[in-house]
């Protein structure tokens, strides 16, 4: 079940929503719903990356010299 809402948007955003709805063959409502979902995904991804970087700042993530050499050899063989 959908919830109806009223929003105010700049005219250029409205025109863009019209263009996208025609191009994607979906309603304007679906365009806005997809936009909110995508924004949420981007936000959650950014939060995850921030958390991973925080852990990496506290933990030694360096690659041992032997492993670097092994990786370099493997890359050369796959080319």
C-alpha positions as CSV (number, residue, x, y, z in Angstrom):
1,X,0.0,0.0,0.0
2,X,1.4,3.4,-1.0
3,X,1.3,6.6,1.1
4,X,0.4,9.9,-0.7
5,X,2.4,13.0,0.1
6,X,2.9,16.5,-1.3
7,X,6.3,17.9,-1.8
8,X,7.6,21.2,-3.2
9,X,10.4,20.9,-5.7
10,X,12.1,23.4,-8.1
11,X,10.7,23.5,-11.6
12,X,13.9,22.0,-13.1
13,X,13.6,19.0,-10.8
14,X,10.0,18.5,-11.9
15,X,11.0,18.7,-15.5
16,X,13.8,16.2,-14.9
17,X,11.3,13.8,-13.1
18,X,9.0,14.1,-16.1
19,X,11.8,13.3,-18.5
20,X,13.0,10.3,-16.4
21,X,9.5,8.9,-16.0
22,X,9.0,8.9,-19.8
23,X,12.4,7.5,-20.5
24,X,12.0,4.8,-17.9
25,X,8.3,4.3,-18.6
26,X,7.4,4.6,-14.9
27,X,5.4,7.1,-12.9
28,X,6.9,10.3,-11.5
29,X,6.1,8.8,-8.1
30,X,8.3,5.8,-8.9
31,X,11.1,8.2,-10.1
32,X,11.1,9.9,-6.7
33,X,10.9,6.6,-4.8
34,X,13.9,5.3,-6.8
35,X,15.8,8.5,-6.0
36,X,15.2,8.2,-2.3
37,X,16.1,4.5,-2.4
38,X,19.3,5.3,-4.3
39,X,20.2,8.1,-1.9
40,X,19.7,5.8,1.0
41,X,22.0,3.1,-0.6
42,X,24.7,5.7,-1.2
43,X,24.4,7.0,2.4
44,X,24.6,3.5,3.8
45,X,27.6,2.6,1.6
46,X,29.4,5.8,2.7
47,X,28.7,4.9,6.3
48,X,30.1,1.4,5.8
49,X,33.2,2.7,4.1
50,X,33.7,5.2,7.0
51,X,33.4,2.3,9.5
52,X,35.9,0.1,7.5
53,X,38.4,3.0,7.3
54,X,38.1,3.6,11.1
55,X,38.9,-0.1,11.7
56,X,41.8,0.0,9.2
57,X,43.2,3.0,11.0
58,X,43.5,1.0,14.2
59,X,44.6,-2.4,12.7
60,X,47.7,-3.1,10.8
61,X,46.5,-3.8,7.3
62,X,49.9,-3.8,5.6
63,X,50.7,-6.7,3.3
64,X,53.9,-8.7,4.2
65,X,56.8,-8.3,1.8
66,X,56.6,-12.0,0.8
67,X,52.9,-11.7,-0.1
68,X,53.5,-8.6,-2.2
69,X,56.1,-10.5,-4.2
70,X,53.7,-13.5,-4.6
71,X,51.0,-11.2,-5.8
72,X,53.2,-9.4,-8.3
73,X,54.3,-12.8,-9.7
74,X,50.6,-13.9,-10.0
75,X,49.7,-10.8,-11.8
76,X,52.5,-11.2,-14.3
77,X,51.4,-14.8,-15.0
78,X,47.8,-13.8,-15.7
79,X,48.7,-11.2,-18.4
